[in-house]
Amino acid sequence: MSMSPGDGARRPRRRQDWNGAWAARDPKRGEGPTGPTPGTGRRLGDAHVGLKGDLGELALSDLVEMMSMGDKTGRLVLSDGGGRVAGELAFRDGLLVAASRGSLRGEKAFYALLDMREGTFDFDGDAYVDDESCNLRAGIQAASLLVEGMRRLDEIQQMRARYPAPAVVRLQRAGAGTDDASEARVLAHVGPGARTVGDVVEGILVDGEFDEYDALKAIGRLADSGIVAVQIPRDLDGGTVGHGEPPQPELER
């Protein structure tokens, strides 16, 4: 079989760049795409490049990893499906230096943002990131946060199924105390009566000290020790309604 001179030539492999657009890369020189980034008029190699997209097409975890690998600097604004700002991430030379979502700051905010499945992102490479806005440990690698964040998400999904938002938390042992701050906060919100899981988590999120993960873990420990009882509404007993859904509205805003 005959072969044309170009058939045996090595072709540049294709990869998905941090902006989600497919581009050819020369394997010998390590060059990126030669054309401008779609919608920006600037090349990916530029020091400051803007980028907008849909989280349904490019997951936040992938976006963070690509920015980290690309040593990007700037601010990433995340909005929910209704166009409302849900949170922000800030980068310096690929390092994640700040995160915010509602009352949450730092690592807890980053973990909460990872739970976003829908919405849009807008990265501004020209945004100034001052030292005062940095609320993450200096020099922290995004990769380590992603590993812990994904582990927490898996555990949260299991806890949401076990303790869905409409479930009722009721005090069983009046006067029972605890040395754990998050458990004490849960007991304070439950009081002498009963509150739904969603109400408890929402109340704990107000000051930003604890997040959903902390709240659900505390509820679980208190339930296991018999200090509180968690009652699942009858219409949820089949395991199809409400299970696995976020128990508080803060994480969806």
ABEGO torsion letter per residue (X at the ends): XBBBAAAABBBBBBBBBAAGBBBBBBAAAGBBBABBBBGAGBBAABABBBBBBBAAABBAAAAAAAAAAAGBBEBBBBBBAAGBBAEBBBBBGGBBABBBBEABBEAAAAAAAAABABEBBBBBAABBBBAAABABBBGBBAAAAAAAAAAAAAAAAAAAAABBAABBBBBABBGBBBABAAAAAAAAAAEABBBBAAAAAAAAAAAGABBAAAAAAAAAAAAAAGABBBBBBAAAAAGABGBGBBABAAAAX
